[in-house]
Amino acid sequence: MGRCPGPVKRGTGLVVGDEDETSPAAAVFDALGSEYEKAFAGSEAHRVSLQWLLGRLAPGSRVLDVGSGTGRPTAATLAAAGHRVLGVDVSPVMVEIASRQVPGAEFRCADVRRLSLEDGSFDAVCVYFALLQMSRPEQSALVRQLARAVRPGGFFVLATVPLDVEGFDGVFMGQDVRVTSFSAQDVTALVRQAGLTVVSEESVMFTPTHPDAMPEPQLFLHCRRPGPGADG
Ligand SMILES: C[S@@+](CC[C@H](N)C(=O)[O-])C[C@H]1O[C@@H](n2cnc3c(N)ncnc32)[C@H](O)[C@@H]1O
């Protein structure tokens, strides 16, 4: 698979550009599918992060889940609490799994770098571990765009692997991957430069449940866009 059908235009504050090439991230996550969910299902920090968001969202909030994977745990948890979740993922296999597993949320197959998002169109945006196959300029530009898509006073959650690496060729759960990220200090600065306030952050080490997995550092940043009621 590896390629989303496109282009798509629908009335949800989101326009998807034409998909004219196969994404390396799509190839990796098409191959992993549900194996990824099994390997990361034990993440207590991810659950705690979702509770942070759930504790602040008004009933029926509109949430964008970037790189939604299999839909679990993020979209499933938010949709079960009654929120309106739109998941976007570049892997057709992940989108198919998520649509089946979380019928209460909506999923689109698209490369988030090609989305055009209306300013202030979401109450919250979450990005759990979806930036790592993008270049640094792409990650910075995307965080700025996603921050603008949050309504003033709304919420933004970013989780990543905070490593000072650029174009590092490694193996992830048996798949060849090229990884780019930032140090914890730099990713926090990037979020602040996008105009967001970091309300809380959590750093953990996590070892996925997989024979080839290594312990990895994880950083969860819980943020707000300044605006009405944005005092924590
Ligand atoms: C490491 S997985 C995390 C999945 C989910 N967020 C979670 O934490 O369980 C990263 C996901 O982001 C998706 N992804 C990576 N680059 C993307 C892009 N440019 N546009 C949309 N999705 C992307 C991958 O296909 C994959 O499903």
The ligand as a Tripos MOL2 file, in Angstrom:
@<TRIPOS>MOLECULE
LIG
   27    29     1     0     0
SMALL
NO_CHARGES

@<TRIPOS>ATOM
      1 C1          4.9980    5.9940   16.0180 C.3       1 LIG1
      2 S1          3.4110    5.8860   15.3290 S.3       1 LIG1
      3 C2          2.3780    6.5590   16.6220 C.3       1 LIG1
      4 C3          0.9240    6.2300   16.4550 C.3       1 LIG1
      5 C4          0.0260    6.8540   17.5300 C.3       1 LIG1
      6 N1          0.0930    8.3000   17.5010 N.3       1 LIG1
      7 C5          0.4000    6.3250   18.8840 C.2       1 LIG1
      8 O1          1.0820    7.0280   19.6440 O.co2     1 LIG1
      9 O2          0.0110    5.1960   19.1940 O.co2     1 LIG1
     10 C6          3.4780    7.2560   14.2100 C.3       1 LIG1
     11 C7          2.2710    7.3390   13.2920 C.3       1 LIG1
     12 O3          2.3770    8.5840   12.5830 O.3       1 LIG1
     13 C8          2.1110    8.3480   11.2230 C.3       1 LIG1
     14 N2          2.8050    9.3660   10.4400 N.ar      1 LIG1
     15 C9          4.1450    9.5230   10.2800 C.ar      1 LIG1
     16 N3          4.4080   10.5390    9.4480 N.ar      1 LIG1
     17 C10         3.2010   11.0420    9.0740 C.ar      1 LIG1
     18 C11         2.7930   12.0830    8.2020 C.ar      1 LIG1
     19 N4          3.6920   12.8120    7.5250 N.pl3     1 LIG1
     20 N5          1.4660   12.3230    8.0470 N.ar      1 LIG1
     21 C12         0.5350   11.5830    8.7100 C.ar      1 LIG1
     22 N6          0.8590   10.5550    9.5170 N.ar      1 LIG1
     23 C13         2.1720   10.2910    9.7100 C.ar      1 LIG1
     24 C14         2.5990    6.9320   10.9570 C.3       1 LIG1
     25 O4          2.0170    6.3570    9.8100 O.3       1 LIG1
     26 C15         2.2400    6.2300   12.2440 C.3       1 LIG1
     27 O5          0.9600    5.6400   12.2090 O.3       1 LIG1
@<TRIPOS>BOND
     1     1     2 1
     2     2     3 1
     3     2    10 1
     4     3     4 1
     5     4     5 1
     6     5     6 1
     7     5     7 1
     8     7     8 2
     9     7     9 1
    10    10    11 1
    11    11    12 1
    12    11    26 1
    13    12    13 1
    14    13    14 1
    15    13    24 1
    16    14    15 ar
    17    14    23 ar
    18    15    16 ar
    19    16    17 ar
    20    17    18 ar
    21    17    23 ar
    22    18    19 1
    23    18    20 ar
    24    20    21 ar
    25    21    22 ar
    26    22    23 ar
    27    24    25 1
    28    24    26 1
    29    26    27 1
@<TRIPOS>SUBSTRUCTURE
     1 LIG1         1 GROUP 0 **** ****
